[in-house]
Amino acid sequence: MDEDDDEDSEEIGVEDALLAFESGSGVELGHVIALVNVGTEPDGQWVPRPLVDAIAARQAMGRDLANGGIDQVAWNHGPDAVRRYAAAFRMVGAIENADLLDDLAGALELRDTAPSGGTVAEFMRYRHSVSRRCDATPALDGELREVLIEYVVARASELTAAFLAS
C-alpha cells in the first residue's frame, strides 16, 4: 500500500470498483481504496468500519514501516497503538501480521526502557530480539492487499446495496 495505490484509487470510480467486486475479477487494491474514500465521506458513510480501520492503521504506520520496518513501527508507536493496529488488521483477516504486532507490543512491554525514549543501542537490541519473528511473517502490504480484496469481494452485494441506498 504505497503512493501508487492512492494514485490508482483516484482514477477509479466507486461504480467501477463495485462492478469489479461483484464480478470478482480484476479487483485491485486501488478499487478498495476508492471505495473507502467515497464510502467514508460525511454524506455517505456506508463502508464497513473494519475496512476503514484497517486502511487507517496501515496509513498511520506508513512512514515508520517504509523507513525501518514493522519493528520500528512498534518501537516508535508504542504497545497501545500497535495493539490497536493489530486489532484492526485482525478484523479484516490479516491474522499473521496482527499476531506479529501483538508479539512486538508484548516484547516492548517486557523492556525496561520506554520505546520512544530509548537509545539507538536499545532499539538495536530490541530489533535483534524480535528479528526472527519479523522475518518469518509475510510482508504486511502483501497480506493486507490480499485480505482487503477478499473482504470486499465477499461483501460485494452488501456494499452495492449500501452505496445505492446512500
ABEGO torsion letter per residue (X at the ends): XBAAAAAAAAABBAAAAAAAAAAGBGBBAAAAAAAAAAAABAABBABBAAAAAAAAAAAAAAAAAAAAEAAAAAAAAEAAAAAAAAAAAAAAGBAAAAAAAAAAAAAAAABABBAAABBAAAAAAAAAAAAAAAAABBBAAAAAAAAAAAAAAAAAAAAAAAAAAX
